[in-house]
Amino acid sequence: MEPEYFYREALRWNFGFENPNKAAVVFACLLPLGWMAWQLSWRLKHWRITALAVSALFVLAASFCLFKTYSRGGAVAGGVALAYLMIHRGIGRMPMLRVLSSVGLLAAILGMFVFLGVGARSLQVSEDASVGNRLVLWRSALQMAVENPRGFGGGNSGEAYMQWYQPLEMTAGYRTMVNSYLTFLVEQGWLVFSLALLAFLFLWFWTAPRSDSSGLGYREFSAGLRAAVLAFAVSGIFSTVMEEPVLWMIPGGCGIALAFLAARNSRALSLPRIIWAAGSSAIVVAALYGSGLVWSSQDPLHRKFRHTASSEAMVELAPKENRSSADPWLIIPDSAVMGKIHGKLIRRLSLETGKALLVSATMPAYPQTTRAILAGRAIEEIPNFEGSALVLLNPATTESNLAGSVFSLKAQKLILLPDLDEDGRTAFWEKLAENAVGKDLRVARIEGVGIQVDWGWDKVIESIKDL
């Protein structure tokens, strides 16, 4: 059963989609197509009244369904598409009866917009937390793209944001960047994003409406198809809607029809239009990249993503101020100990201790680390460690030989254990440490916490700070 969404007491219609914002895309694309049919109906010599009535009802029905989703992004997309058609056609060049009829139809759409409450919701931008969160998310997306230009991989944008970029005080969960374009950019990287943008702009300029001397309405037909594609493009700004394959059917069909018309008329992409497409693409990419550079420069934390042969990437973190000159500490997290979104804890550790940290899922062969923090099950990486300082954070119970090898290391060792011994790991390590306590070993409990250590992270930071 799909979840239900409400705006105040009104149910937001989702038409079988998981989110009303996705349903809104369908009607935002249908609205300009209905308006196109309305305009073309005026050209008919027979059945004109019937065609006008049917197409007008279609426009009103699409508008009603669009507004019942209460999607502000969908309303903006539909409005932009209609504005494109108005500018393209020019009301001033129409016969007076057609102008008055068009104004009346627009007034009916605007009346529904206000009466159904979509207008009131659209005015609550400054009061809506979802809008504020989107702005933070989008700003971080540009920074993420700049700092990891190869991309985080399909489906990883939301988690990467929460781990390494989400402000520490924010707790909202995200699957994507709540923007189709930024999600694609963050996940696939600049090269793929730039090529996709360039391909779209080539299609857009190639299929631009030309003068129509035939009187058959090809120009209006082409403009309507383009307006539907434009509505889909605008919808992608406000939500991650382009991931839904079904939603590509209408704009995809319009795009194919536009390409067919252009090819049928043997239309070539002229040099000026090629320049416009390439130049527009370059300007957009440069603006996005420049914005990301600005946000990155204002962040107190430096991040570097090292891509390896395995699917696990290493992340290097370092505070831009008060950074230790020593080599980075390696930290291997364990979600059972540090939680699924352990990146926030690691960022706090780096900022508050001034330490550079290298986060990895396993002990890297290169570069060799001399200092490490191993959490939970990461104790299994001990055979690969040769260094001068070691912190075990709520280490799991393990084989006696492996555990014993910890105490034989020449490194300075700190073992932090849960105060609430939920699975016996505290008793296990304290018993082993009884006969091994020396100047290079310190064992301490993290007061008030069990296996998951996030509640006591302040105490962890305090314990590690002077190492």
DRENDOSE-605029 format. One line per 3 residues: number of its first residue (from 0); their letters; for each residue x, y, z of C-alpha. Coordinates in nm, 3 decimals, padded with zeros to 5 digits. Example, Ala and Ser with C-alpha at 12.3 -4.5 7.8 and 13.67 -1.06 7.14 Angstrom:
! residues 2
0	AS	01.230,-00.450,00.780; 01.367,-00.106,00.714
//
This chain:
! residues 467
0	MEP	00.000,00.000,00.000; 00.139,00.338,-00.102; 00.181,00.599,00.176
3	EYF	-00.071,00.883,00.194; 00.036,01.246,00.185; -00.163,01.541,00.313
6	YRE	-00.152,01.916,00.281; -00.324,02.032,00.597; -00.645,01.826,00.594
9	ALR	-00.649,01.772,00.217; -00.535,01.440,00.075; -00.269,01.480,-00.192
12	WNF	-00.360,01.259,-00.486; -00.076,01.035,-00.602; -00.257,00.834,-00.874
15	GFE	-00.075,00.513,-00.782; 00.273,00.665,-00.767; 00.480,00.644,-00.449
18	NPN	00.487,01.023,-00.426; 00.239,01.294,-00.540; 00.529,01.491,-00.691
21	KAA	00.576,01.211,-00.944; 00.207,01.206,-01.028; 00.220,01.582,-01.084
24	VVF	00.474,01.535,-01.363; 00.220,01.345,-01.574; -00.035,01.624,-01.561
27	ACL	00.224,01.900,-01.596; 00.322,01.737,-01.927; -00.037,01.678,-02.036
30	LPL	-00.141,02.037,-01.968; 00.056,02.198,-02.258; -00.050,01.915,-02.489
33	GWM	-00.411,01.991,-02.407; -00.351,02.360,-02.466; -00.190,02.275,-02.800
36	AWQ	-00.501,02.079,-02.897; -00.714,02.376,-02.789; -00.515,02.611,-03.013
39	LSW	-00.518,02.374,-03.309; -00.895,02.325,-03.275; -00.944,02.684,-03.387
42	RLK	-00.805,02.586,-03.728; -01.074,02.327,-03.793; -01.351,02.403,-04.038
45	HWR	-01.571,02.117,-03.924; -01.643,02.006,-03.569; -01.461,02.313,-03.437
48	ITA	-01.701,02.372,-03.146; -01.685,02.009,-03.039; -01.305,01.999,-03.061
51	LAV	-01.276,02.324,-02.864; -01.508,02.194,-02.592; -01.328,01.859,-02.561
54	SAL	-00.981,02.014,-02.558; -01.087,02.281,-02.306; -01.230,02.012,-02.077
57	FVL	-00.905,01.820,-02.116; -00.704,02.128,-02.013; -00.926,02.186,-01.710
60	AAS	-00.917,01.819,-01.607; -00.537,01.807,-01.634; -00.513,02.129,-01.431
63	FCL	-00.748,01.994,-01.163; -00.556,01.668,-01.129; -00.226,01.857,-01.123
66	FKT	-00.343,02.088,-00.846; -00.490,01.799,-00.641; -00.139,01.660,-00.606
69	YSR	-00.053,01.987,-00.426; 00.290,01.969,-00.584; 00.445,02.314,-00.604
72	GGA	00.711,02.189,-00.842; 00.446,02.038,-01.069; 00.246,02.362,-01.064
75	VAG	00.557,02.561,-01.157; 00.636,02.315,-01.439; 00.285,02.342,-01.580
78	GVA	00.294,02.720,-01.550; 00.629,02.746,-01.727; 00.503,02.523,-02.010
81	LAY	00.192,02.738,-02.059; 00.402,03.055,-02.043; 00.628,02.911,-02.313
84	LMI	00.326,02.851,-02.537; 00.189,03.201,-02.469; 00.521,03.365,-02.553
87	HRG	00.571,03.143,-02.854; 00.226,03.203,-03.003; 00.170,03.561,-02.891
90	IGR	-00.185,03.645,-02.784; -00.162,03.980,-02.962; -00.158,03.808,-03.302
93	MPM	-00.481,03.613,-03.237; -00.834,03.711,-03.339; -01.024,03.881,-03.055
96	LRV	-01.263,03.589,-02.997; -00.971,03.351,-02.965; -00.793,03.589,-02.728
99	LSS	-01.096,03.624,-02.502; -01.153,03.249,-02.500; -00.788,03.184,-02.411
102	VGL	-00.800,03.442,-02.132; -01.115,03.281,-01.996; -00.956,02.937,-01.997
105	LAA	-00.647,03.072,-01.823; -00.869,03.244,-01.565; -01.042,02.911,-01.494
108	ILG	-00.703,02.744,-01.440; -00.590,03.025,-01.210; -00.919,03.002,-01.018
111	MFV	-00.861,02.632,-00.951; -00.503,02.710,-00.847; -00.630,02.951,-00.583
114	FLG	-00.950,02.773,-00.479; -00.786,02.432,-00.424; -00.520,02.583,-00.199
117	VGA	-00.214,02.529,-00.417; -00.157,02.904,-00.433; -00.159,02.935,-00.054
120	RSL	00.087,02.648,-00.022; 00.313,02.807,-00.281; 00.333,03.123,-00.069
123	QVS	00.460,02.930,00.235; 00.810,02.887,00.098; 00.985,03.072,00.381
126	EDA	00.793,02.874,00.646; 00.835,02.529,00.493; 01.121,02.319,00.631
129	SVG	01.122,02.104,00.318; 01.222,02.408,00.112; 01.500,02.504,00.352
132	NRL	01.627,02.147,00.362; 01.627,02.135,-00.018; 01.847,02.443,-00.039
135	VLW	02.098,02.289,00.202; 02.085,01.963,00.009; 02.135,02.128,-00.331
138	RSA	02.423,02.339,-00.207; 02.590,02.026,-00.070; 02.524,01.842,-00.399
141	LQM	02.732,02.095,-00.591; 03.010,02.066,-00.335; 02.992,01.685,-00.354
144	AVE	03.022,01.695,-00.733; 03.329,01.920,-00.715; 03.503,01.716,-00.446
147	NPR	03.426,01.379,-00.607; 03.407,01.456,-00.982; 03.385,01.089,-01.085
150	GFG	03.060,01.048,-00.892; 02.946,00.831,-00.603; 02.772,00.570,-00.817
153	GGN	02.408,00.500,-00.892; 02.179,00.508,-00.589; 02.450,00.632,-00.350
156	SGE	02.392,01.008,-00.348; 02.159,01.025,-00.048; 02.375,00.810,00.178
159	AYM	02.694,00.987,00.069; 02.533,01.320,00.156; 02.426,01.204,00.502
162	QWY	02.765,01.050,00.573; 03.002,01.320,00.457; 02.813,01.646,00.399
165	QPL	02.488,01.678,00.591; 02.517,01.938,00.869; 02.581,01.764,01.199
168	EMT	02.266,01.903,01.361; 02.034,01.779,01.083; 01.887,01.429,01.103
171	AGY	01.651,01.402,00.801; 01.709,01.094,00.589; 01.760,01.115,00.213
174	RTM	01.777,00.862,-00.069; 01.860,01.114,-00.341; 01.942,01.485,-00.372
177	VNS	01.570,01.570,-00.423; 01.659,01.708,-00.766; 01.683,01.490,-01.075
180	YLT	01.976,01.676,-01.226; 02.186,01.706,-00.912; 02.120,01.342,-00.826
183	FLV	02.243,01.240,-01.172; 02.546,01.470,-01.144; 02.646,01.352,-00.795
186	EQG	02.605,00.985,-00.882; 02.744,00.976,-01.238; 03.000,01.257,-01.235
189	WLV	03.072,01.557,-01.453; 03.161,01.377,-01.776; 02.838,01.179,-01.807
192	FSL	02.631,01.475,-01.686; 02.791,01.710,-01.940; 02.737,01.468,-02.229
195	ALL	02.371,01.417,-02.132; 02.314,01.792,-02.107; 02.482,01.852,-02.442
198	AFL	02.270,01.584,-02.611; 01.950,01.737,-02.475; 02.046,02.087,-02.588
201	FLW	02.138,01.962,-02.935; 01.790,01.807,-02.961; 01.627,02.121,-02.825
204	FWT	01.794,02.357,-03.074; 01.763,02.113,-03.364; 01.386,02.083,-03.320
207	APR	01.318,02.453,-03.260; 00.995,02.562,-03.436; 01.042,02.730,-03.773
210	SDS	00.802,02.945,-03.970; 00.496,02.762,-04.100; 00.357,02.891,-04.426
213	SGL	00.144,02.587,-04.493; -00.129,02.686,-04.252; -00.147,02.330,-04.117
216	GYR	-00.034,02.421,-03.763; 00.302,02.245,-03.767; 00.455,02.533,-03.573
219	EFS	00.192,02.516,-03.297; 00.214,02.137,-03.291; 00.593,02.152,-03.252
222	AGL	00.565,02.417,-02.980; 00.318,02.202,-02.785; 00.549,01.902,-02.797
225	RAA	00.840,02.116,-02.682; 00.631,02.262,-02.400; 00.557,01.912,-02.270
228	VLA	00.930,01.832,-02.275; 00.995,02.162,-02.098; 00.739,02.079,-01.828
231	FAV	00.916,01.750,-01.764; 01.254,01.925,-01.752; 01.131,02.183,-01.501
234	SGI	00.968,01.915,-01.284; 01.307,01.752,-01.239; 01.440,02.059,-01.060
237	FST	01.222,02.021,-00.754; 01.219,01.644,-00.698; 01.395,01.329,-00.815
240	VME	01.120,01.236,-01.057; 01.326,01.135,-01.360; 01.420,00.805,-01.196
243	EPV	01.064,00.681,-01.265; 01.063,00.511,-01.610; 00.688,00.559,-01.661
246	LWM	00.726,00.936,-01.639; 00.949,00.936,-01.947; 00.671,00.808,-02.171
249	IPG	00.505,01.143,-02.247; 00.818,01.361,-02.284; 01.001,01.075,-02.453
252	GCG	00.721,01.036,-02.706; 00.720,01.411,-02.762; 01.096,01.410,-02.814
255	IAL	01.072,01.129,-03.068; 00.794,01.313,-03.251; 01.002,01.632,-03.259
258	AFL	01.303,01.443,-03.397; 01.079,01.279,-03.659; 00.941,01.615,-03.772
261	AAR	01.290,01.764,-03.790; 01.423,01.466,-03.988; 01.117,01.459,-04.213
264	NSR	01.178,01.820,-04.308; 01.546,01.735,-04.374; 01.643,01.993,-04.117
267	ALS	02.013,02.013,-04.039; 02.156,02.148,-03.717; 02.305,02.474,-03.839
270	LPR	02.635,02.606,-03.710; 02.473,02.889,-03.506; 02.247,02.639,-03.330
273	IIW	02.542,02.406,-03.265; 02.723,02.699,-03.107; 02.416,02.783,-02.900
276	AAG	02.385,02.426,-02.777; 02.754,02.384,-02.695; 02.781,02.731,-02.542
279	SSA	02.470,02.687,-02.328; 02.596,02.352,-02.203; 02.936,02.501,-02.119
282	IVV	02.780,02.793,-01.933; 02.555,02.567,-01.725; 02.839,02.328,-01.635
285	AAL	03.074,02.616,-01.552; 02.811,02.784,-01.332; 02.741,02.463,-01.142
288	YGS	03.111,02.384,-01.099; 03.191,02.737,-00.989; 02.912,02.730,-00.731
291	GLV	03.043,02.400,-00.598; 03.392,02.549,-00.565; 03.253,02.839,-00.363
294	WSS	03.067,02.613,-00.121; 03.369,02.385,-00.091; 03.596,02.678,-00.004
297	QDP	03.364,02.780,00.280; 03.353,02.434,00.439; 03.585,02.396,00.742
300	LHR	03.653,02.033,00.648; 03.863,01.911,00.356; 03.748,01.590,00.187
303	KFR	03.921,01.373,-00.067; 03.771,01.058,-00.216; 04.018,00.791,-00.323
306	HTA	03.875,00.543,-00.571; 04.022,00.195,-00.545; 03.996,-00.123,-00.749
309	SSE	03.734,-00.253,-00.505; 03.385,-00.107,-00.478; 03.475,00.057,-00.148
312	AMV	03.620,00.407,-00.181; 03.846,00.559,00.082; 03.765,00.902,00.222
315	ELA	04.027,01.138,00.359; 03.908,01.407,00.599; 04.109,01.692,00.749
318	PKE	04.014,02.022,00.914; 04.135,02.321,00.717; 04.236,02.493,01.040
321	NRS	04.428,02.346,01.335; 04.520,02.044,01.129; 04.782,01.812,01.274
324	SAD	05.095,01.787,01.062; 05.121,01.412,01.128; 05.011,01.141,00.886
327	PWL	04.637,01.068,00.886; 04.484,00.822,01.126; 04.321,00.525,00.959
330	IIP	03.969,00.458,01.085; 03.775,00.144,00.997; 03.414,00.187,01.111
333	DSA	03.160,-00.076,01.209; 02.792,00.014,01.174; 02.705,-00.204,01.474
336	VMG	02.925,00.019,01.689; 02.908,00.359,01.519; 02.568,00.339,01.351
339	KIH	02.482,00.333,00.983; 02.553,00.706,00.939; 02.894,00.687,01.102
342	GKL	03.035,00.957,00.876; 02.889,01.229,01.098; 03.075,01.094,01.400
345	IRR	03.398,01.072,01.203; 03.360,01.430,01.079; 03.310,01.550,01.436
348	LSL	03.618,01.358,01.545; 03.829,01.525,01.277; 03.700,01.876,01.342
351	ETG	03.725,01.861,01.721; 04.063,01.689,01.744; 04.231,01.851,01.445
354	KAL	04.331,01.506,01.317; 04.340,01.403,00.954; 04.150,01.077,00.909
357	LVS	04.154,00.817,00.634; 03.829,00.618,00.635; 03.839,00.274,00.479
360	ATM	03.644,-00.051,00.499; 03.967,-00.254,00.526; 04.333,-00.205,00.611
363	PAY	04.483,-00.052,00.294; 04.804,-00.197,00.157; 04.912,00.149,00.047
366	PQT	04.958,00.399,00.193; 05.076,00.217,00.502; 04.930,00.368,00.817
369	TRA	05.111,00.411,01.146; 04.806,00.498,01.354; 04.462,00.342,01.342
372	ILA	04.117,00.340,01.504; 03.942,00.006,01.460; 03.575,-00.025,01.558
375	GRA	03.388,-00.345,01.636; 03.457,-00.624,01.386; 03.750,-00.430,01.240
378	IEE	03.961,-00.606,01.505; 04.002,-00.874,01.237; 04.236,-00.636,01.052
381	IPN	04.494,-00.649,01.333; 04.727,-00.894,01.148; 04.770,-00.627,00.878
384	FEG	04.857,-00.345,01.120; 05.209,-00.232,01.195; 05.215,00.108,01.357
387	SAL	05.282,00.326,01.658; 04.931,00.395,01.791; 04.615,00.186,01.801
390	VLL	04.266,00.256,01.931; 04.014,-00.025,01.958; 03.662,00.110,01.981
393	NPA	03.418,-00.137,02.137; 03.612,-00.424,01.977; 03.415,-00.742,01.916
396	TTE	03.506,-01.070,02.083; 03.734,-01.275,01.865; 03.971,-01.571,01.871
399	SNL	04.213,-01.573,02.164; 04.518,-01.580,01.938; 04.399,-01.277,01.743
402	AGS	04.307,-01.089,02.057; 04.638,-01.178,02.217; 04.827,-01.037,01.921
405	VFS	04.689,-00.695,02.011; 04.882,-00.693,02.338; 05.202,-00.805,02.168
408	LKA	05.207,-00.499,01.945; 05.472,-00.242,02.026; 05.226,00.038,01.951
411	QKL	05.064,00.260,02.210; 04.724,00.102,02.264; 04.390,00.237,02.388
414	ILL	04.094,00.000,02.426; 03.758,00.174,02.476; 03.484,-00.062,02.593
417	PDL	03.107,-00.026,02.643; 02.996,00.047,02.998; 02.684,-00.165,02.940
420	DED	02.820,-00.507,02.846; 02.540,-00.630,02.619; 02.721,-00.923,02.458
423	GRT	03.017,-00.996,02.684; 03.280,-00.804,02.485; 03.371,-00.583,02.782
426	AFW	03.434,-00.879,03.012; 03.626,-01.055,02.734; 03.872,-00.772,02.676
429	EKL	03.908,-00.669,03.039; 03.999,-01.024,03.137; 04.263,-01.043,02.864
432	AEN	04.403,-00.706,02.963; 04.444,-00.795,03.333; 04.785,-00.949,03.280
435	AVG	04.895,-00.715,03.003; 04.849,-00.371,03.151; 05.159,-00.158,03.100
438	KDL	05.266,00.187,03.004; 05.174,00.125,02.640; 04.822,-00.001,02.716
441	RVA	04.518,00.176,02.857; 04.173,00.022,02.896; 03.870,00.240,02.968
444	RIE	03.494,00.215,02.965; 03.273,00.461,02.781; 03.030,00.559,03.051
447	GVG	02.660,00.511,02.989; 02.673,00.340,02.649; 02.633,-00.011,02.515
450	IQV	02.766,-00.153,02.191; 02.651,00.148,01.986; 02.875,00.430,02.087
453	DWG	02.717,00.739,01.929; 02.555,00.847,02.257; 02.896,00.866,02.418
456	WDK	03.087,01.015,02.127; 03.195,01.318,02.329; 03.378,01.085,02.567
459	VIE	03.538,00.900,02.274; 03.666,01.227,02.130; 03.805,01.331,02.465
462	SIK	03.988,00.999,02.502; 04.144,01.014,02.157; 04.220,01.386,02.141
465	DL	04.568,01.373,02.301; 04.698,01.062,02.123
//
